Amino acid sequence: MAATQREPRLATKELFDLTPMPDHIPKVTEIGSTSGPLMSAAFFIGARCRPFNDDYMKCKEDAQGRGELECMKEGRKVTRCAQSVLKDVTTHCLEQFRSHWQCLENNNHHYYDCRAPEWALNKCVYEKLPDKLVKSIPGAPEDEVPIYLRNKHIHAKVPWSQGTPWVHPGSKWEEKEPERKPMPEKPKLEGLSYSQRFWAIRRYYLDVEATKPKKKWENPLL
């Protein structure tokens, strides 16, 4: 049997679904953004739009696997809220926002490679947006330094991030002036042998070092 041959064909036309949405579904323009800007603003969208996200997920759960059309109304609210976040961020923090999402797109969307522009964006969003949005990771351990406040990332191209992590006022990780321990008294060396003097002086300098304040995230294991 002879093999059949067919000329290759490329699809050059865009296909559009022209079926109109039902009248009871609110009309909304899609965001139309690429993954970089959406990842950059993801935590701010989550902070402002959490009630709408929860309503949408509750609707999907109640629909038991359906919900594409039944939950469209709630989904439109999520889209509209996300649009408001992107609009506010681009209006008040365009330079920091562009710097961060371009860094993400140039580094395979790895957050840990873009901490410095992320800190600048977090600071701008908190200070200039009216509702003072704050980045937080849901479900993260409360007794550990958040990953986005650490200077060292072992998987990053440059393990040590440039700059200082920005912490919003009132955060438990905000650097405060700690109470300084009293300075230890200088050791009395009279009548001591050479070895005893050495250990007394060494103990004194260790006690002095212990009185110096340390930052909350200053941990060599991070």
N, C-alpha and C positions, 0 to 999 in steps of 0.2 A: 504494500500500500504506500502510495506516495505521500510524503509529509505535506501538510497544508501550510501555506505561507500567508501571512497577513501583514499589510503595511501598518507600521506603528501610527497611532493616533494620540494626539495630546489634547487634553481638555483645555480649551482657551476661553471658555465662557464661564462667567460666574452665575451660580444658581441662587435664586432668591425665593423664599417661601412667601408668596403674596397673600396667603390666607390671613384675613384680618383677625385681630384678637377680639374676644367677646367684649361687649360694651361695659360689663361690670368690672373689667380689669383696668386699673389706673394706667394711663399712658405715661411712659417715662423713656427718656433717651438712654441708651446703653452707655457705659463708661468709655469703652473703646480704648483702653490703655493697655500697654504691654506689661509683661511680668515685672520688669525692673521698678517702675513707679509704684505698682501695686504692692510689691514686697517692701519697698521703702516706707510706705504709709500704712502697712498692714496693722501694726500695733495701735496706731492712732485711730484707724477705722474701727478696730475692735473695742477701743475704749469708749468711743462716742456711740457706736451702733450696737452695743451689746443687747439692749432691750429688744431691738428689732431682729437681731440674729436669733435670740432665744425664742421669740414668737415664731419665727420661720421654722426653726428646728422642731419646736413643739408641734407645729402644724404637720410637718413631714412625719413625725413619729405617730401622730394620731391617724394619719392617712394610711399607715401600714404598708409602705412600699410604693404607694401611688403619689399623689400630691403635686405632680408636675403642673397641672392646671388648677387643682383645688387650692394650692398654696401660692399661686401667682401673685395674689394681692399682697401677702406678707413679703414675698420676694421683691416686689417693686419697692417696698419701703426700705429694704436693705440696700437696694441699688441707689435710691435717692439719698439715703444717709451717707453712703460712701462717696457719692458725688459731692456732697457738701464738705466732707473732709478734704478731698483733693482740691476743691476750689479754694478753701481757706488756706491750705498749706501753700499752694502755688501763688496765692495773693500776698501772703505775709512772709513766706520763707522760701521763695523760689530758688535763690542761689544755693542755699544749703540743701534743699530738696533735690535739685538737679545734680549737685556734686555727689550726693549719696546714691541715688539710683543709677547714675552712670558708673560709679565705682562697683556697684553690685553687678551690673551687666558686663563689666570688664573683668570680673573675678568669679565667673560661674555662679553668681547669686549667693556667694558665701558671706554671711554677715560678719564673720570673724576677720575677714580681710578688709573691712570698711568701718572699723570702730571709730576712728577719728572723725570722719564726716558724719557718722551717726550721732556722736555726742553733740556736734554743732547743731544738727537738725533737731535733736531732742530739746536742746536749750532754747532754740528759736521758737519751736512750737509751743513750749510751755509759757514762754514770756509774751508771745504776741497773739496767740489765739485766745478768744474770749473765755472758753471753757477750760483752758490750761490742761490740755491733754498730756498724759504721762504714759510712757512706755512701761509695760509690765508683762511678764510671762505667766499666764494662768497655770496653776499647778506646780510652780517652781518651789523648791524647799525654802521656807521662810527664814531658816537659820543659816543659810549659805549666801555668800555674796553673789548677786545675779551675774549671769555670764556676760551680759553687756556692760558691766562695770569693771571687768577685769582687764588688766593691761596685757597679760600674757595669754596667748592662744597657741597651743602646740601644733595645730594643723594649719595655721595661717602661713602665708608666704613669708611674711615678716613676723616672727613670734611676738615681738614687743611692739605694741601699738604706740604711735606717737601721740603726745598730748596727755591730758588728765581727764579721767572719766567725769562726766557732768552728772551731778546728783541734784534732783529737784529739792527745794526747801521743804522741810518737814519730813523728809524721808528718814527711815531708821539708819540708812547708810550715809547720811549727811555727815561730813567731817566737822566735828565740834572740838573746841579747845578742851582737851582733857585735863583733869586735875593732875598737877605735877606732884610727884612724891617728894618728900623732903630729902635734901642732899645728905648723904651719909657723912659721918664725922671722919676726919682723916685719921688713919691709924697711928698709934704711938709706936715708934720703931726703936726707942731706947731700950737697951738691954736685950734685944732680940738677935738671934743668929742670922747669918746671911740667908739661909733657907727660909726661916720664919719671916724675915722682912719681905722676901720675894712673894710668898703666898699672901701676906697681909696686904701688900700693895696690889696684887692681882685681884684679891677679893674686893678691895676698895673700888677699883675701876669697873669691875663687873656690877657692883651696886650702883655706881654712877650711871652706867649704861642703862640699867633697869629703870631709872627715873625718867628717861627720855620718853615723850609721848609717841605713840605709833598710830598710823592710820588704820581704820577698820579693815580696809581691804589689803593691807600690807602683809601678805602671806607668801613666803617663798614657794609654797606648794601650788599656788594658783597658776 
